[in-house]
Amino acid sequence: MLKDERLNYILEEIRTYNKVKSSELSKHLNVSEDTIRRDLKELSDSGKIKKVHGGAMAASYLPYRFKDREIYAHEEKVKIVRKAVNLIKDDNVVIVDGGTTNLELVRLLPRDLKATFFTNCLPVATQLTEYENIEVFFIGGRVLKNAQVAIGLDVINALKDIRSDICFVGTRSIHHEAGITDIDREEAQVKRAIIDSSNQVVSLAISEKLDVIQPFVVGNIQSVNTIVTELNPDNKIFRPYKKMAIEVI
């Protein structure tokens, strides 16, 4: 495939899915990852896309349907939640918000887990009803359709009455200086309330979301106790986070 054809293909994939992974492009286009990185750099330098760790995303990120996001980077999400699920203990009170990684988390919970879960995410709440020993509370409000989560003042006020042992925050972007950020202001406000209601804050993020900044602040980086990604915790990208005593799994 010629270079111009590759560039057009990459742009079309980003227009469709908002982001791409270098490894997947390399396999599909039958070229080396070095070639893909050069292609992504060229598109990034021209302002057409934004390079991130392991791939690229749209220069102006827009949310897309929950079902489409379930398909994207599924293997990486499974790796993340297999590590994260060990953080949940019997008798814990847990808050889980939206996102396809969080949905994968509740799918892989131990069948005999005894715990109480609060969530503002419709698919997460539905999945949790499959567990006999888990008590499920859905926090309702106006539904953000693309993300399938409840947002707004009713949700924020309800969270003020909850104290959880641990929360799992669906993360669109996390940066060692800017903290957790999001593309939607109201969703960011709900995530902030979840963090304020929790003793331990866990950010589940595929690695391409590291060192990326979105417009609306969820919380500073010091509000995060643990980051879980598909990468080896010894990866150099985590050095600035570890310097701030953040656990990396």
C-alpha positions in Angstrom: 0.0 0.0 0.0 1.3 3.4 -0.9 2.0 6.1 1.7 -0.9 8.3 0.7 -3.3 5.3 0.8 -2.0 4.5 4.3 -2.6 8.0 5.5 -6.1 8.1 4.1 -6.9 4.8 5.7 -5.6 6.0 9.1 -7.7 9.2 8.9 -10.8 7.2 8.0 -10.2 4.8 10.9 -9.9 7.8 13.3 -13.0 9.4 11.8 -14.9 6.2 12.5 -13.5 5.2 15.9 -11.9 8.5 17.2 -8.7 6.6 17.8 -6.3 4.0 16.5 -3.6 1.7 17.9 -0.2 1.5 16.1 0.1 -2.2 16.6 -3.3 -2.9 15.0 -2.5 -0.6 12.0 0.8 -2.3 11.5 -0.9 -5.7 11.3 -3.7 -4.6 9.1 -1.6 -2.6 6.7 1.3 -5.1 6.7 4.0 -2.6 7.5 6.3 -2.1 10.4 5.3 -0.2 13.5 8.1 2.3 12.8 6.4 3.1 9.5 3.1 3.6 11.3 4.8 5.9 13.8 6.2 8.0 11.0 2.8 8.2 9.4 1.2 9.2 12.6 3.9 11.8 13.2 3.3 13.3 9.8 -0.5 13.5 10.4 0.0 14.9 13.9 2.5 17.6 12.6 -0.1 18.7 10.1 -2.7 19.0 12.8 -5.0 16.3 11.5 -4.7 14.0 14.5 -3.2 13.9 18.0 -0.5 11.4 18.8 -0.9 9.5 22.0 1.0 6.6 23.7 0.6 3.5 21.4 -1.4 5.2 18.7 -3.4 8.4 17.9 -6.7 10.0 18.4 -8.8 12.6 16.7 -7.5 16.1 17.0 -10.9 17.1 18.3 -12.2 14.2 20.3 -15.9 13.5 20.1 -17.7 10.7 22.1 -19.0 7.8 20.2 -21.5 5.1 21.0 -21.0 2.8 24.0 -21.4 -0.3 21.8 -18.6 0.9 19.5 -16.3 1.5 22.4 -16.9 -2.0 23.7 -15.2 -3.4 20.6 -12.2 -1.1 20.7 -9.0 -2.4 22.4 -10.9 -5.2 24.1 -7.8 -7.4 24.7 -6.1 -4.5 26.6 -9.2 -3.9 28.7 -9.3 -7.5 29.7 -5.7 -7.4 30.8 -6.4 -4.3 32.9 -9.4 -5.7 34.7 -7.8 -9.0 35.5 -5.3 -7.0 37.5 -7.8 -4.6 39.0 -10.4 -7.2 40.1 -8.0 -8.3 42.9 -8.4 -4.9 44.6 -12.1 -5.6 45.5 -12.6 -7.5 48.7 -15.6 -9.2 50.4 -17.8 -6.7 52.2 -16.4 -3.7 50.3 -18.6 -0.8 49.4 -17.7 0.0 45.8 -18.5 2.8 43.3 -18.1 2.1 39.6 -19.0 4.7 37.1 -19.3 4.4 33.3 -17.0 3.2 30.6 -16.4 0.0 28.8 -13.4 -1.0 30.9 -15.5 -0.7 34.0 -18.2 -2.8 32.3 -15.5 -5.5 31.6 -14.5 -5.2 35.3 -17.9 -6.2 36.6 -18.2 -9.0 34.1 -15.1 -10.6 35.6 -15.9 -10.3 39.3 -15.7 -13.5 41.3 -19.0 -15.3 41.3 -19.0 -15.6 45.1 -18.0 -12.0 45.9 -20.1 -10.4 48.7 -20.1 -6.6 48.3 -22.2 -3.5 47.8 -22.0 -1.6 44.5 -23.1 1.8 43.6 -23.1 2.9 39.9 -24.6 5.5 37.6 -24.0 3.4 34.5 -26.9 1.5 33.1 -24.9 -1.4 31.5 -22.8 -1.8 34.7 -25.9 -1.9 36.9 -27.5 -4.5 34.6 -24.4 -6.7 34.7 -24.1 -6.5 38.5 -27.7 -8.0 38.9 -26.2 -11.3 37.7 -24.4 -11.7 41.0 -26.3 -13.4 43.8 -24.3 -11.9 46.7 -23.8 -8.4 45.4 -26.2 -5.6 46.4 -26.7 -3.1 43.6 -27.7 0.5 43.9 -28.3 2.5 40.7 -27.8 6.3 41.1 -30.2 7.9 38.6 -30.5 11.2 36.8 -30.5 12.5 33.3 -28.9 9.9 31.0 -26.0 10.9 28.8 -26.9 8.6 25.9 -23.6 8.0 24.2 -22.0 7.0 27.5 -25.1 5.4 29.0 -24.5 7.1 32.4 -26.7 9.2 34.6 -25.4 12.8 35.2 -26.6 16.0 36.9 -27.2 17.4 40.3 -29.4 14.5 41.5 -26.4 12.1 41.0 -24.0 14.5 42.6 -26.2 15.0 45.7 -26.8 11.2 46.0 -23.0 10.6 46.0 -22.6 13.0 48.9 -24.5 10.5 51.1 -22.2 7.6 50.2 -18.8 6.6 51.6 -17.1 3.8 49.6 -14.1 1.8 50.4 -12.9 2.0 46.7 -14.1 3.5 43.4 -13.2 2.7 39.9 -13.2 5.8 37.7 -13.6 5.4 34.0 -10.8 7.4 32.6 -10.7 9.2 29.2 -7.4 11.0 30.0 -4.8 11.0 32.8 -1.7 13.2 33.0 1.0 13.4 35.6 0.5 17.2 35.9 -3.0 17.9 34.8 -4.6 14.9 36.5 -7.8 13.2 35.3 -9.7 15.2 32.6 -12.7 14.5 30.5 -14.4 15.8 27.4 -17.9 16.3 29.0 -18.3 18.9 31.8 -21.2 17.2 33.5 -19.6 13.8 33.4 -16.5 15.3 34.9 -18.5 16.8 37.8 -20.0 13.4 38.6 -16.6 11.7 38.4 -15.3 14.4 40.8 -18.1 13.6 43.3 -17.3 9.9 43.0 -13.7 10.6 43.9 -14.8 12.8 46.9 -16.9 9.9 48.2 -14.2 7.2 48.1 -11.4 6.2 50.4 -9.4 4.6 47.5 -9.5 5.9 43.9 -8.5 3.6 41.1 -8.1 4.8 37.5 -8.5 2.1 34.9 -6.9 3.3 31.6 -5.6 1.8 28.5 -2.1 3.2 27.9 -3.1 5.5 25.1 -5.0 7.6 27.6 -1.8 8.4 29.6 -0.3 11.9 29.3 -3.4 13.2 27.4 -5.3 16.2 28.5 -9.0 17.0 27.9 -10.9 20.3 28.6 -12.6 19.5 31.9 -10.9 18.6 35.1 -12.1 15.7 37.1 -9.4 15.7 39.8 -5.8 16.5 40.4 -3.3 13.6 40.1 -2.9 13.5 43.9 -6.5 12.4 44.2 -5.6 9.1 42.5 -4.3 6.2 44.6 -3.8 3.5 41.9 -3.5 3.4 38.2 -4.1 0.1 36.3 -3.1 -0.3 32.7 -2.3 -3.2 30.3 1.4 -2.2 30.5 4.2 -3.6 32.7 4.3 -1.4 35.8 8.1 -0.9 35.2 7.4 0.9 32.0 9.2 4.3 32.0 6.0 6.2 31.2 5.0 5.6 34.8 8.1 7.2 36.4 6.4 10.7 37.1 3.4 9.0 38.6 5.5 6.8 40.9 7.4 9.9 42.1 4.1 11.1 43.5 3.6 7.8 45.4 0.9 6.6 43.1 0.6 2.8 42.9 0.9 1.4 39.4 -0.4 -2.1 38.6 
